[in-house]
Amino acid sequence: MLRSQEKSPDRIEMKQEDFDIASLAKHLHLTPPQVQKMAERGKLPGRRVGGKWRFSQAEIHTWFEDKIGVSNEQDLTEVEKVLDRNQDPIDQTKISISQLLPVELIFVPLAAKTKVSVIQKICDAAAQTGAIWDSGKFADAIKNREALHPTALGNGVALLHPRRPMTSIIGEPFLSLGITFSGIPFGGPRGVLTDLFFLIGSVDESQHLRVLARISRLIQQPEFLETLRSCEDAVSVWNTIKEFDDDLDG
């Protein structure tokens, strides 16, 4: 909660970044009473300022990330629809995993055996293609994100990304994928080992969430991960991703 009622540049900036009940309801395509009830029940990250609910955009972004991570196929489809409706009216393009993930950014196998080496090697490999301009800085941001909350899921997949888009070191959105020889400890639930590592590079938070929702839908498709793990080279991995990704809209 704010300690002072004095206006300052920092406070004005924070106010501009916050949602109130009405604007968050519009953002989430809910009604204001629904948002207020969720906030009062602790299901939305918010705080009362002067008796009114305020919601940080950064905290709502993180909440959305967490919601995507635990959603089922039906819920993810609805989340994706909400995110698509919130995109810039000028940019009405659908998210395509195969378009964001070129063959040259697929590394099979990714020769790494530890969490740190996975992050560094996939960032270094992506940097060699020009997707990242500073692999060390990008890798450090991902390590910091992992320290806060691991992105490894219970199906052996990790969705690597920094906390916020890093437009200073990437020119355009991209995806990369590394598949290790075998599973490694990466913070997955109940000690599940991880062998599939998607690296997400986004230029804005809305686009990042849309990509995250799309990948989450993709990896829940029956037989997708099994087929992916059976691929022996980058081309067959890309073809598998394109086939299953196209089927999502079928």
Disulfide bonds with the S-S distance in Angstrom:
none
